[in-house]
């Protein structure tokens, strides 16, 4: 595995799900095993399959390490695992062990399923049909509208939306599915919200949805952690929907992982001249299901879930509350936020005002500045295009 250094095993990881954790001591042993150096999900499964229990695997680890040329190896000490359990208790999180009845069944079928998951929120969401939505962090106005509408309509149809709590498409999908069911998978510890701007969103998900993480509490995510997070996002899902993704992006990594896991891959088409849609258009070219609406997703999956009472009571997608104000853009100020929303396709000024959630007069002034600077132009019908 790219995220673990195994102890010289040549055989592939077994298709094996451990039995449920027997008691508290067994759960501590399983936590110690997966937190031990050089032990990742695949090695964990090999050790559990070979030795029968986490405690026996811990006893065998030093000899296995020595045989692999690693001297002085010590498994994760028990106080370290106990400290993590205390942090979870303070946070109100629950430990899900691979093999337990409440561990998500879809994820358990993945070859490198996380041996331990920390969960906070509504565990029951994982027994419902789940679809993932991923995409660019710098969404266009049309991409943002599509993400909100898809998430809201799929939620109203009974699906739970899972994503990675990143800015852009991820956050938009979570916001739109808060009432009907959303799951956020973190790349770091459950108490390390990234990016920080989504802290309030994470708090709302904790109250109304579900937060998941496989990393220890207190661990801030690094680049290598995000592919690990992505395999959980896709592993929980029946399908992964890509909304606006560049040709080199984490969303395409998630799509490739989904294919390896036997999941459906779907994509929303975008304007050929918008680099933010290059990856999603490439997926469609290579055989991904083209998505124009929630109906396309439901038809491809061959399932129309029964809407929950909560989803039946929610207003239609056209009557949703206004979106949160657009995030600042590196170009700076409202002008930068406008440029971030505009892609290759023309967009109406009133739509920009709604998406930005800013006063019309301020948007008009910013548009005038951008026109004078040669950054945008008006075409027929007053539609605006980014240059």
C-alpha positions as MATLAB code, in Angstrom:
seq = 'XXXXXXXXXXXXXXXXXXXXXXXXXXXXXXXXXXXXXXXXXXXXXXXXXXXXXXXXXXXXXXXXXXXXXXXXXXXXXXXXXXXXXXXXXXXXXXXXXXXXXXXXXXXXXXXXXXXXXXXXXXXXXXXXXXXXXXXXXXXXXXXXXXXXXXXXXXXXXXXXXXXXXXXXXXXXXXXXXXXXXXXXXXXXXXXXXXXXXXXXXXXXXXXXXXXXXXXXXXXXXXXXXXXXXXXXXXXXXXXXXXXXXXXXXXXXXXXXXXXXXXXXXXXXXXXXXXXXXXXXXXXXXXXXXXXXXXXXXXXXXXXXXXXXXXXXXXXXXXXXXXXXXXXXXXXXXXXXXXXXXXXXXXXXXXXXXXXXXXXXXXXXXXXXXXXXXXXXXXXXXXXXXXX';
ca = [
       0.000    0.000    0.000;
       1.234    3.557   -0.674;
       0.561    4.594    2.911;
       2.155    1.706    4.808;
       5.500   -0.063    4.825;
       4.732   -3.764    5.190;
       6.933   -6.346    6.878;
       7.995   -8.186    3.738;
       4.678   -9.937    2.993;
       4.650  -11.113   -0.620;
       1.099  -12.435   -0.764;
      -1.790  -10.033   -1.436;
      -3.915   -8.916    1.465;
      -6.603  -11.514    2.213;
     -10.293  -10.908    1.640;
     -10.981  -11.112    5.337;
     -13.200   -9.334    7.811;
     -12.305   -9.867   11.476;
     -14.986  -10.991   13.937;
     -16.635   -8.321   16.098;
     -14.517   -6.926   18.910;
     -14.983   -9.214   21.933;
     -14.663   -6.651   24.716;
     -12.994   -3.394   25.754;
      -9.563   -5.052   26.009;
      -9.898   -6.388   22.464;
     -10.847   -2.914   21.185;
      -7.771   -1.402   22.850;
      -5.593   -4.119   21.294;
      -7.048   -3.452   17.836;
      -6.399    0.265   18.229;
      -2.814   -0.423   19.339;
      -2.273   -2.736   16.357;
      -3.363   -0.245   13.694;
      -1.435    2.570   15.417;
       1.782    0.520   15.461;
       4.588    1.627   13.165;
       4.567    0.065    9.672;
       1.084   -1.384   10.176;
      -1.527   -0.150    7.720;
      -4.913   -1.649    6.770;
      -3.497   -4.436    4.558;
      -0.866   -5.527    7.096;
      -3.462   -5.296    9.869;
      -5.706   -7.755    8.001;
      -2.826  -10.147    7.326;
      -1.842  -10.110   10.987;
      -5.411  -10.577   12.223;
      -6.002  -13.390    9.720;
      -2.760  -15.150   10.624;
      -2.802  -14.772   14.406;
      -6.530  -14.756   15.115;
      -6.634  -11.768   17.463;
      -5.129   -8.302   17.833;
      -3.477   -9.232   21.121;
      -1.695  -12.244   19.591;
      -0.669  -10.109   16.596;
       0.852   -7.514   18.949;
       2.891  -10.237   20.661;
       4.137  -11.489   17.280;
       5.007   -8.076   15.826;
       8.561   -7.724   17.248;
       9.584  -11.126   15.840;
       7.990  -10.324   12.479;
       9.828   -6.997   12.397;
      13.116   -8.664   13.313;
      12.683  -11.177   10.492;
      12.120   -8.242    8.126;
      15.387   -6.627    9.272;
      13.888   -4.136   11.724;
      15.562   -4.414   15.132;
      14.264   -2.954   18.381;
      10.668   -2.772   17.131;
       8.005   -1.926   19.728;
       4.249   -1.959   19.013;
       2.123    1.031   19.927;
       2.175    1.325   23.751;
      -1.112    0.858   25.585;
      -1.037    4.363   27.178;
      -1.029    5.897   23.678;
      -4.187    3.979   22.756;
      -5.815    4.860   26.073;
      -5.058    8.538   25.506;
      -6.762    8.344   22.112;
      -9.802    6.694   23.675;
      -9.984    9.487   26.267;
      -9.796   12.115   23.515;
     -12.642   10.365   21.712;
     -14.741   10.321   24.878;
     -14.188   14.051   25.389;
     -15.252   14.688   21.799;
     -18.321   12.471   22.066;
     -17.034   10.188   19.311;
     -17.672    6.486   18.905;
     -15.138    3.833   17.869;
     -16.208    1.532   15.026;
     -14.060   -1.585   14.546;
     -13.979   -3.449   11.232;
     -16.116   -6.519   11.875;
     -18.532   -4.801   14.270;
     -22.227   -4.796   13.396;
     -22.352   -0.976   13.225;
     -19.330   -0.694   10.898;
     -20.563    0.415    7.420;
     -21.174   -2.734    5.374;
     -20.249   -1.175    2.022;
     -16.879   -0.012    3.335;
     -16.157   -3.395    4.957;
     -16.113   -4.950    1.466;
     -13.198   -2.725    0.385;
      -9.817   -4.497    0.374;
      -8.080   -1.771    2.420;
     -11.002   -0.816    4.663;
      -9.973    1.199    7.748;
      -9.652   -1.173   10.725;
     -10.804    1.643   13.015;
     -13.211    4.509   12.314;
     -14.081    7.340   14.674;
     -17.686    8.475   14.233;
     -19.606   11.426   15.602;
     -23.233   12.003   14.768;
     -25.908    9.845   13.175;
     -24.536    6.320   12.713;
     -27.869    5.281   11.155;
     -27.104    7.273    7.994;
     -24.645    4.588    6.871;
     -27.373    1.978    6.428;
     -29.164    4.104    3.840;
     -28.169    4.330    0.140;
     -25.111    6.600   -0.129;
     -23.679    8.494   -3.098;
     -20.524   10.597   -3.091;
     -20.170   14.057   -4.599;
     -16.708   15.486   -5.214;
     -15.247   18.267   -7.331;
     -13.143   21.383   -7.593;
     -12.429   23.702   -4.683;
     -12.880   26.676   -7.024;
     -16.370   26.076   -8.382;
     -17.906   28.147  -11.147;
     -21.364   29.652  -10.730;
     -22.920   26.904  -12.865;
     -20.937   24.198  -11.106;
     -22.021   25.493   -7.704;
     -25.668   25.586   -8.763;
     -25.443   22.060  -10.128;
     -23.807   20.736   -6.962;
     -26.467   22.278   -4.725;
     -29.327   21.055   -6.881;
     -27.965   17.517   -7.266;
     -27.299   17.124   -3.543;
     -30.698   18.536   -2.578;
     -32.649   16.463   -5.102;
     -30.778   13.233   -4.357;
     -31.325   13.854   -0.660;
     -35.028   14.400   -1.248;
     -35.076   11.077   -3.133;
     -33.692    9.274   -0.076;
     -29.950    9.201   -0.750;
     -27.315   10.220    1.791;
     -24.579   12.481    0.385;
     -20.966   11.811    1.397;
     -18.023   14.086    0.648;
     -14.710   15.241    2.084;
     -15.570   18.607    3.715;
     -13.209   20.463    1.346;
     -14.056   23.958    0.156;
     -15.964   24.257   -3.106;
     -18.102   21.372   -4.378;
     -17.679   19.299   -1.193;
     -18.945   22.069    1.084;
     -21.796   22.967   -1.276;
     -22.961   19.331   -1.364;
     -22.848   19.086    2.438;
     -24.789   22.336    2.888;
     -27.502   21.257    0.448;
     -27.993   17.844    2.084;
     -27.874   18.828    5.765;
     -31.620   18.322    6.176;
     -31.797   14.991    4.367;
     -28.529   13.337    5.447;
     -24.857   14.041    4.826;
     -21.586   12.348    5.838;
     -18.243   14.179    6.002;
     -15.022   12.145    5.920;
     -11.973   13.944    7.328;
      -8.388   13.462    6.203;
      -7.009   14.202    9.682;
      -8.291   13.608   13.181;
     -11.949   14.107   13.972;
     -11.059   17.207   15.985;
      -8.926   18.799   13.230;
     -11.308   20.506   10.804;
      -9.696   21.367    7.471;
     -10.089   23.874    5.996;
     -10.822   26.022    9.047;
     -13.444   27.991    7.125;
     -15.687   24.896    7.281;
     -15.671   24.730   11.088;
     -19.263   25.979   11.364;
     -20.353   23.549    8.640;
     -18.663   20.694   10.512;
     -20.580   21.649   13.661;
     -23.858   21.522   11.731;
     -22.966   18.126   10.283;
     -22.175   16.842   13.769;
     -25.695   17.839   14.853;
     -27.627   16.683   11.782;
     -25.319   14.310    9.909;
     -22.229   12.190   10.521;
     -18.499   12.919   10.790;
     -15.987   10.121   10.151;
     -12.198    9.857   10.448;
      -9.703    7.008   10.640;
      -6.781    9.121   11.880;
      -5.945    9.719   15.554;
      -7.333   12.736   17.357;
      -5.053   15.743   17.136;
      -3.540   14.763   13.775;
      -3.625   17.627   11.254;
      -3.966   16.379    7.662;
      -1.027   16.309    5.271;
      -1.030   15.768    1.510;
      -0.539   11.992    1.775;
      -3.645   11.656    3.951;
      -6.135   12.834    1.336;
      -5.989    9.766   -0.964;
      -6.619    7.656    2.144;
      -9.642    9.837    2.939;
     -10.853    9.535   -0.649;
     -10.971    5.717   -0.552;
     -13.374    5.976    2.399;
     -15.574    8.499    0.570;
     -15.895    6.170   -2.428;
     -15.995    3.006   -0.334;
     -19.086    4.183    1.534;
     -20.887    4.935   -1.729;
     -22.745    3.174   -4.470;
     -21.585    5.828   -6.927;
     -19.175    8.766   -7.111;
     -20.407   11.887   -8.922;
     -17.728   14.320  -10.111;
     -18.871   17.935  -10.503;
     -16.187   20.122  -12.103;
     -12.705   18.635  -11.790;
      -9.474   19.600  -13.510;
      -7.518   16.974  -15.432;
      -5.124   16.670  -12.485;
      -7.138   16.763   -9.305;
      -7.969   14.833   -6.183;
     -11.464   14.261   -7.562;
     -10.056   12.163  -10.398;
      -8.036   10.181   -7.857;
     -11.314    9.468   -6.052;
     -12.877    8.399   -9.349;
     -10.026    5.974  -10.055;
     -10.280    4.545   -6.546;
     -14.036    4.153   -7.031;
     -13.477    2.147  -10.216;
     -11.020   -0.114   -8.407;
     -13.649   -0.652   -5.704;
     -16.319   -1.544   -8.257;
     -18.324    1.630   -7.728;
     -20.205    3.547  -10.411;
     -18.451    6.679  -11.658;
     -20.566    9.566  -12.926;
     -19.718   13.085  -14.030;
     -21.438   16.368  -14.783;
     -20.318   17.743  -18.169;
     -18.806   21.213  -18.336;
     -17.827   23.812  -20.889;
     -14.888   22.578  -23.029;
     -13.024   25.867  -22.504;
     -13.303   25.779  -18.692;
     -10.256   24.037  -17.206;
     -12.318   23.248  -14.111;
     -14.397   20.828  -16.193;
     -11.512   19.180  -18.063;
     -11.338   16.177  -15.766;
     -15.069   15.549  -15.575;
     -15.360   15.786  -19.373;
     -12.464   13.326  -19.662;
     -14.287   10.868  -17.388;
     -17.381   11.049  -19.600;
     -15.237   10.468  -22.694;
     -13.813    7.360  -21.023;
     -17.193    5.898  -20.148;
     -18.459    7.580  -16.973;
     -22.217    8.095  -16.788;
     -23.203   11.602  -17.872;
     -25.268   13.353  -15.191;
     -27.701   16.152  -15.992;
     -29.955   15.747  -12.964;
     -30.728   13.520   -9.996;
     -32.952   11.453  -12.280;
     -29.889   10.380  -14.278;
     -28.218    9.119  -11.096;
     -31.320    7.253   -9.938;
     -31.793    5.667  -13.354;
     -28.151    4.554  -13.546;
     -28.314    2.958  -10.103;
     -31.641    1.322  -10.823;
     -33.012    2.456   -7.500;
     -35.508    5.039   -6.324;
     -35.114    5.137   -2.529;
     -38.158    5.935   -0.444;
     -37.787    9.538    0.714;
     -37.466   10.010    4.433;
     -40.125   11.995    6.277;
     -37.603   14.780    6.736;
     -36.767   14.860    3.017;
     -40.469   14.837    2.047;
     -41.031   17.895    4.218;
     -38.168   19.926    2.717;
     -38.993   22.572    0.057;
     -38.237   21.910   -3.629;
     -34.715   22.711   -4.798;
     -35.869   25.943   -6.398;
     -37.098   27.209   -2.996;
     -33.955   26.570   -0.962;
     -32.497   29.134    1.380;
     -29.910   31.414   -0.262;
     -26.385   29.968   -0.437;
     -23.640   31.193    1.876;
     -21.615   34.130    0.643;
     -18.863   33.222   -1.808;
     -15.448   32.641   -0.237;
     -12.642   35.155   -0.870;
     -10.515   34.559   -3.942;
      -6.758   35.034   -4.338;
      -7.414   37.912   -6.760;
      -8.931   39.729   -3.779;
     -12.274   41.212   -2.782;
     -15.600   40.878   -4.515;
     -13.958   41.073   -7.956;
     -11.957   37.950   -7.173;
     -15.066   36.121   -5.950;
     -16.856   37.005   -9.208;
     -13.983   35.723  -11.324;
     -13.903   32.509   -9.291;
     -17.560   31.842  -10.096;
     -17.280   32.576  -13.818;
     -16.195   29.830  -16.158;
     -16.187   29.414  -19.919;
     -19.967   29.501  -20.179;
     -21.797   32.867  -20.106;
     -23.704   33.674  -16.927;
     -26.455   36.174  -16.158;
     -25.786   39.054  -13.774;
     -28.792   38.256  -11.597;
     -27.550   34.690  -11.201;
     -24.164   36.004  -10.042;
     -25.898   38.220   -7.482;
     -27.797   35.220   -6.094;
     -24.701   32.995   -6.005;
     -22.554   35.656   -4.353;
     -25.250   36.543   -1.797;
     -24.068   40.163   -1.953;
     -25.943   43.479   -2.448;
     -26.789   44.052   -6.153;
     -25.215   47.510   -6.121;
     -21.896   46.123   -4.848;
     -21.905   43.376   -7.496;
     -22.710   45.882  -10.260;
     -19.810   48.097   -9.178;
     -17.418   45.144   -9.089;
     -18.576   44.029  -12.546;
     -17.943   47.513  -13.917;
     -14.383   47.422  -12.539;
     -13.784   44.011  -14.150;
     -15.186   45.175  -17.496;
     -12.928   48.237  -17.505;
      -9.970   46.008  -16.624;
     -10.721   43.697  -19.553;
     -11.354   40.700  -17.287;
     -14.966   40.117  -18.372;
     -17.233   41.163  -21.231;
     -20.968   41.437  -21.811;
     -22.549   39.590  -24.669;
     -26.027   39.219  -26.080;
     -28.812   39.441  -23.536;
     -26.425   40.967  -21.004;
     -24.733   37.623  -20.339;
     -21.254   37.887  -18.839;
     -18.188   35.937  -19.938;
     -14.776   35.737  -18.276;
     -11.876   36.610  -20.579;
];
